Amino acid sequence: MKKFLSIFVLVLTVFFITACGSSEDADSGSSGEDSGSEDSSTDKLAELKEAGVVKIGFANEKPYAYQDDNGELKGEAVEIAKAVFKELGVDEVDGQLAEFGQLIPGLQAGKFDVITAGMAITPDRCKQADFGEPEIQYGEGLIVQEGNPLDLHSYEDIANNPDVTVSVMSGATEVEFLKEMGVSEDQIQEAPDIPATFAAVQSGRADATTGTEMTIKMALESSDKDALEFVEDFEQPDVEGVPSYGAAVFHQDNDDLREAYNEVLQQMKEDGEIIDLITPSGFSERNLVPNDLTTEELCQG
């Protein structure tokens, strides 16, 4: 009986030690996995600093971000990004051209690190990517055939004439603005970029094109001016999102990069440096963002 009891106690002791050891090992293993997960998490800013270069996505849209005849990146969004990243210790920018509608998908796919295209902050876009704080504000504009034969001065004028067709860059906010103002889908022709929208109007395939005021004004300078006309008395649409507020756009996993960018951007706003960065692209003080306006508010709509 004593022998049996001794064996039982020994077995019980071994089981207890083994169980405790397994628990500790499991805890230790779990802790090791968590630690490894933390170690493997991407510090995007540190990665960019080490590389010395940041890949920026742009859509070749003046005056926000475009490539000049010498292949150099220009535009207010590019200049702001260059200044911010230089302050963050990243001296070189590598421009990655994409159609406007493909910028956010390209960011999500890792084709570039940040979008610098003056992209307007909208609730729908905020679900797909994280915007930095607003950098600039802008309104809308309208280009028509020379002489404005259809007497178009607003989106309502387009809506009221079902025979009017308007060409718009795919992915641009103007597509939804037009719809909200009553323009039917069959009146809207989407095109890959601004030059394509102008070509549509010049050829007569469309009666008008619309985009942000500064974009289409600058595009008009390099087009057939005798064939096209900027509508000087264009009536801004009464829709949510006008005026628009442009900002840099980040991958949703790169909070560290976005927060660091915002911190430098805020300092530039307070120092007044931002006005010096946007005026060479044709902007002025009226394009500055109100101090109390935040991306969080704009994302909520």
C-alpha positions, 0 to 999 in steps of 0.5 A, spaced: 500 500 500 505 504 501 509 503 495 502 504 491 501 511 495 509 513 493 508 511 486 501 515 486 505 521 489 511 521 484 506 521 478 502 526 481 508 530 482 511 529 475 504 531 472 504 537 476 511 539 474 510 538 467 503 542 466 506 548 470 512 547 465 508 547 459 504 553 461 510 557 462 513 554 455 507 556 452 506 563 455 514 564 453 512 562 446 506 566 446 511 572 449 516 571 444 511 571 438 508 577 440 515 580 441 517 578 434 511 581 431 513 587 434 520 587 431 517 585 425 512 591 424 514 596 419 517 603 422 515 606 415 519 613 417 525 609 419 525 605 412 525 611 408 530 615 412 535 609 411 533 608 404 534 616 403 528 616 398 521 616 398 516 614 392 511 619 391 505 617 387 502 623 382 497 624 376 501 629 372 496 634 374 498 642 374 499 645 378 498 640 384 503 635 381 506 634 374 513 633 370 515 638 366 519 638 360 525 636 363 522 630 367 523 634 373 517 634 379 513 640 380 507 643 383 505 645 390 503 638 393 510 636 390 514 642 393 510 641 400 512 634 400 519 635 398 520 640 404 517 636 409 521 629 407 527 633 407 526 636 414 524 628 416 531 626 413 529 624 407 532 628 401 530 624 395 523 624 392 522 618 386 515 620 382 511 614 380 506 617 375 499 614 375 492 615 372 488 619 378 483 614 379 489 609 380 493 613 385 489 610 391 489 603 389 497 604 387 498 606 394 494 600 397 498 595 393 505 598 395 507 602 388 509 608 392 509 610 399 505 617 399 500 620 394 502 627 393 497 630 388 493 635 391 487 629 392 481 632 395 479 629 402 472 626 402 469 621 406 469 615 401 477 616 400 478 616 407 475 609 408 481 607 403 487 611 405 489 615 411 490 623 409 495 628 412 492 634 415 489 639 409 495 643 405 491 647 400 483 649 398 481 650 391 474 651 387 471 648 381 472 651 374 469 650 367 472 649 360 467 650 354 468 651 346 470 658 344 464 663 345 460 658 350 455 656 344 451 653 349 451 658 354 454 654 360 455 657 367 454 652 372 453 645 373 445 646 373 446 649 366 449 642 364 443 638 368 438 642 365 440 641 358 440 633 357 444 634 350 450 637 353 456 632 355 461 633 359 468 630 359 471 629 366 478 625 369 476 618 371 476 618 379 476 626 380 471 629 385 467 632 379 464 626 377 460 626 383 459 633 384 456 633 377 451 628 379 449 631 385 447 637 381 442 633 377 447 631 371 445 624 369 450 619 368 449 618 360 451 626 360 458 624 363 464 622 359 470 619 363 477 620 361 484 618 363 487 625 364 486 632 363 489 632 356 484 627 354 478 631 357 481 637 353 481 633 347 474 631 347 472 638 347 476 640 342 474 635 337 467 636 339 466 629 342 464 633 349 461 640 350 465 642 356 470 639 361 470 641 368 476 640 374 479 644 379 479 651 377 487 652 377 488 645 374 484 647 368 486 654 367 493 652 367 491 646 362 488 651 358 495 655 357 498 649 353 491 647 349 488 650 343 486 657 346 482 659 339 478 652 340 476 653 348 474 658 353 475 658 360 468 660 363 470 666 368 463 667 371 462 660 373 458 658 379 461 654 384 456 648 385 452 648 392 455 641 394 459 638 400 466 638 398 466 645 395 471 648 396 475 642 396 481 641 401 487 637 398 492 633 402 498 628 402 495 621 402 498 615 406 497 607 407 493 605 413 498 601 416 503 607 416 501 611 422 508 613 424 509 616 417 503 620 417 504 623 424 511 625 423 509 628 416 503 632 420 507 635 425 512 638 420 507 640 416 503 644 422 510 647 423 510 650 416 503 653 417 505 656 423 511 659 420 508 661 414 513 657 410 507 654 406 505 660 402 512 660 399 511 653 397 505 654 394 505 661 390 510 659 385 505 654 382 500 660 382 496 659 388 495 665 393 493 666 401 486 665 399 488 658 398 490 657 405 487 652 409 483 655 415 487 654 422 481 650 425 480 645 420 482 638 420 482 632 416 478 628 421 472 633 420 473 633 413 473 625 413 466 625 417 463 629 411 
